[in-house]
Amino acid sequence: MRNFVEAMSMAMLKGAGLTDISPQLIKTFLYAILMNGLAVISYKKTT
């Protein structure tokens, strides 16, 4: 969550481009993939 907020503040307030915020976006996407994977595994165990 922190990475997303940092990326958005850089983009909106500081005028940063995609290359400037790409490290934060990559971390955010990796976290989302991990959480979705864990949710799928958890769902399969309960049904």
Backbone as a chain_set.jsonl record, in Angstrom:
{"seq": "MRNFVEAMSMAMLKGAGLTDISPQLIKTFLYAILMNGLAVISYKKTT", "coords": {"N": [[0.822, -1.192, 0.0], [1.925, 1.222, 0.778], [3.806, 1.668, -1.224], [2.216, 2.174, -3.461], [0.879, 4.534, -2.735], [3.076, 6.226, -2.5], [3.99, 6.201, -5.168], [1.796, 7.376, -6.485], [1.741, 9.904, -5.286], [4.177, 10.895, -6.159], [3.701, 11.004, -8.898], [1.456, 12.713, -9.154], [1.942, 15.033, -7.555], [4.646, 15.733, -7.865], [5.117, 15.523, -10.526], [6.297, 13.301, -11.703], [7.467, 10.908, -14.072], [6.642, 7.822, -15.848], [8.933, 6.231, -15.809], [10.122, 7.093, -13.486], [8.405, 6.275, -11.455], [8.245, 3.57, -11.789], [9.667, 1.567, -10.18], [8.144, 1.541, -7.774], [5.637, 0.84, -8.777], [6.129, -1.71, -9.795], [6.7, -3.129, -7.433], [4.19, -2.899, -6.23], [2.539, -4.316, -8.044], [3.685, -6.888, -7.849], [3.1, -7.478, -5.182], [0.311, -7.524, -5.347], [-0.083, -9.72, -7.048], [0.959, -11.769, -5.445], [-0.832, -11.681, -3.226], [-3.265, -12.282, -4.505], [-2.706, -14.854, -5.403], [-2.405, -16.206, -2.938], [-5.021, -15.891, -2.017], [-6.46, -17.447, -3.843], [-5.435, -19.992, -3.278], [-6.279, -20.239, -0.618], [-9.053, -20.143, -0.986], [-9.515, -22.485, -2.431], [-8.976, -24.399, -0.496], [-11.092, -24.137, 1.247], [-13.351, -24.89, -0.09]], "CA": [[0.0, 0.0, 0.0], [2.817, 2.376, 0.875], [4.433, 1.897, -2.526], [1.219, 2.767, -4.351], [0.676, 5.925, -2.309], [4.291, 6.954, -2.866], [4.003, 6.359, -6.627], [0.774, 8.337, -6.882], [2.139, 11.254, -4.872], [5.247, 11.317, -7.064], [3.133, 11.309, -10.213], [0.523, 13.835, -9.111], [2.477, 16.243, -6.93], [5.983, 16.083, -8.323], [5.174, 15.429, -11.977], [7.198, 12.219, -12.085], [7.037, 10.103, -15.208], [6.514, 6.384, -15.641], [10.238, 5.669, -15.444], [10.415, 7.465, -12.1], [7.563, 5.545, -10.508], [8.197, 2.147, -12.124], [10.007, 0.66, -9.071], [7.013, 1.426, -6.854], [4.567, 0.109, -9.447], [6.518, -3.121, -9.864], [6.485, -3.686, -6.093], [2.75, -2.982, -6.007], [2.016, -5.416, -8.852], [4.147, -8.15, -7.268], [2.312, -7.694, -3.971], [-1.044, -7.892, -5.762], [-0.028, -11.092, -7.56], [1.138, -12.638, -4.286], [-2.07, -11.727, -2.447], [-4.266, -13.008, -5.287], [-2.327, -16.266, -5.354], [-2.77, -16.721, -1.618], [-6.484, -15.94, -1.933], [-6.904, -18.609, -4.62], [-5.085, -21.186, -2.501], [-7.164, -20.26, 0.541], [-10.403, -20.452, -1.447], [-9.554, -23.899, -2.812], [-8.965, -25.212, 0.712], [-12.36, -24.045, 1.968], [-14.466, -25.46, -0.86]], "C": [[0.868, 1.26, 0.0], [3.441, 2.709, -0.474], [3.472, 2.571, -3.495], [0.996, 4.239, -4.014], [1.883, 6.771, -2.688], [4.346, 7.202, -4.369], [2.985, 7.401, -7.073], [1.145, 9.758, -6.463], [3.271, 11.776, -5.747], [4.671, 11.755, -8.403], [2.28, 12.574, -10.176], [1.164, 15.131, -8.605], [3.81, 16.692, -7.514], [6.135, 16.006, -9.836], [6.115, 14.348, -12.475], [6.601, 11.424, -13.242], [6.987, 8.63, -14.854], [7.844, 5.759, -15.239], [10.606, 5.988, -14.003], [9.626, 6.633, -11.101], [7.528, 4.045, -10.78], [8.651, 1.232, -10.987], [8.852, 0.469, -8.083], [5.873, 0.629, -7.488], [4.883, -1.375, -9.541], [6.305, -3.79, -8.512], [5.001, -3.863, -5.807], [2.142, -4.142, -6.785], [2.449, -6.77, -8.305], [3.375, -8.484, -5.996], [0.892, -8.142, -4.322], [-1.084, -9.327, -6.278], [0.111, -12.086, -6.41], [-0.161, -12.784, -3.498], [-3.177, -12.474, -3.196], [-3.968, -14.498, -5.302], [-2.691, -16.9, -4.026], [-4.281, -16.824, -1.449], [-7.028, -17.147, -2.687], [-6.617, -19.892, -3.856], [-6.007, -21.322, -1.3], [-8.586, -20.644, 0.143], [-10.529, -21.925, -1.805], [-9.607, -24.798, -1.588], [-10.318, -25.203, 1.414], [-13.521, -24.657, 1.2], [-14.183, -26.859, -1.3]], "O": [[0.573, 2.233, -0.693], [3.589, 3.879, -0.829], [3.874, 3.443, -4.266], [0.933, 5.085, -4.906], [1.732, 7.904, -3.145], [4.708, 8.296, -4.801], [3.277, 8.22, -7.944], [0.892, 10.71, -7.201], [3.322, 12.969, -6.048], [5.101, 12.757, -8.975], [2.374, 13.413, -11.072], [0.944, 16.2, -9.175], [4.07, 17.888, -7.641], [7.176, 16.386, -10.372], [6.673, 14.471, -13.565], [5.383, 11.293, -13.362], [7.251, 8.236, -13.718], [7.873, 4.849, -14.411], [11.331, 5.223, -13.367], [10.124, 6.321, -10.019], [6.842, 3.313, -10.066], [8.052, 0.168, -10.829], [8.614, -0.644, -7.613], [5.218, -0.165, -6.813], [3.992, -2.21, -9.383], [5.785, -4.904, -8.451], [4.595, -4.861, -5.211], [1.315, -4.878, -6.246], [1.653, -7.709, -8.297], [3.034, -9.644, -5.76], [0.337, -9.03, -3.675], [-2.019, -10.068, -5.976], [-0.546, -13.126, -6.404], [-0.545, -13.897, -3.141], [-3.943, -13.217, -2.584], [-4.885, -15.316, -5.221], [-3.226, -18.008, -3.989], [-4.768, -17.752, -0.802], [-7.959, -17.801, -2.218], [-7.465, -20.782, -3.795], [-6.468, -22.424, -0.999], [-9.25, -21.39, 0.862], [-11.549, -22.547, -1.51], [-10.226, -25.861, -1.636], [-10.658, -26.163, 2.107], [-14.574, -24.917, 1.783], [-15.019, -27.481, -1.957]]}, "num_chains": 1, "name": "protein.A"}
